[in-house]
Structure formats: structure tokens, C-alpha cells
Amino acid sequence: MTILKSAGLVQSVRGPRGGYVLAKTPSEIKVSDCFNCLEGPVITTECVDNTNICPKTADCVTRQLWAEVQNTVMNVLQSITLQSLIDRAKENKVLDYHI
């Protein structure tokens, strides 16, 4: 929770009913914000972000594929908010989450 708090995603509440609450509305928090905070950036393979690793990166079709995969994953994570996950859970009638 400390990491999430440092990122400004949650804030602590003191007192007998204290704990942590979201620092923003669920519609303002993207899944990518949480993912990057807790896991770091999405990296499919090292050569996608560091072209100095391999002398063949400019012409490598495999690197191009992994770059596309990485961009697609990141785009999906950026397109989903916590609110959309809440809405999906309500549709499925699943609202029992534990952190």
C-alpha cells in the first residue's frame, strides 16, 4: 500500500475506522497506473526498449512482433479504468474483493 500511496493512487485514513481509500475517483485511475506502480513498465523483451542489446534490432522481425505485443498490452491497460472493472463486476454480480 505504501507504493500505491507514494504514487498518489490511495491515501491513508487514520482512526478506528481507518485504512486506505482511493485518492481519486475510480474513473480517474487507469489500470496502467496501478500496473506500472506495482509491476513496473510492460516489457516483453529487453531489446524492445534497449536497441543496444543486440546488433540486429533494426532488422529483427521478432523484435517488431514483441514491440507490437508490448504496445497492445499497454494500450489495453491504459484503456481500462478501475470504474470499468467495477462496472464489469456489477454485471457479473461479483463484488467481493480483498487486498
Secondary structure in CASP SS format (residue, H / E / C, confidence):
PFRMAT SS
TARGET T0000
AUTHOR 0000-0000-0000
METHOD secondary structure of the structure
MODEL  1
M C 1.00
T H 1.00
I H 1.00
L H 1.00
K H 1.00
S H 1.00
A C 1.00
G C 1.00
L C 1.00
V E 1.00
Q E 1.00
S E 1.00
V E 1.00
R C 1.00
G C 1.00
P C 1.00
R C 1.00
G C 1.00
G E 1.00
Y E 1.00
V E 1.00
L E 1.00
A C 1.00
K C 1.00
T C 1.00
P H 1.00
S H 1.00
E H 1.00
I C 1.00
K E 1.00
V H 1.00
S H 1.00
D H 1.00
C H 1.00
F H 1.00
N H 1.00
C H 1.00
L H 1.00
E H 1.00
G C 1.00
P C 1.00
V C 1.00
I C 1.00
T C 1.00
T C 1.00
E H 1.00
C H 1.00
V H 1.00
D H 1.00
N C 1.00
T C 1.00
N C 1.00
I C 1.00
C C 1.00
P C 1.00
K C 1.00
T C 1.00
A C 1.00
D C 1.00
C C 1.00
V H 1.00
T H 1.00
R H 1.00
Q H 1.00
L H 1.00
W H 1.00
A H 1.00
E H 1.00
V H 1.00
Q H 1.00
N H 1.00
T H 1.00
V H 1.00
M H 1.00
N H 1.00
V H 1.00
L H 1.00
Q H 1.00
S H 1.00
I C 1.00
T E 1.00
L H 1.00
Q H 1.00
S H 1.00
L H 1.00
I H 1.00
D H 1.00
R H 1.00
A H 1.00
K H 1.00
E H 1.00
N H 1.00
K C 1.00
V C 1.00
L C 1.00
D C 1.00
Y C 1.00
H C 1.00
I C 1.00
END
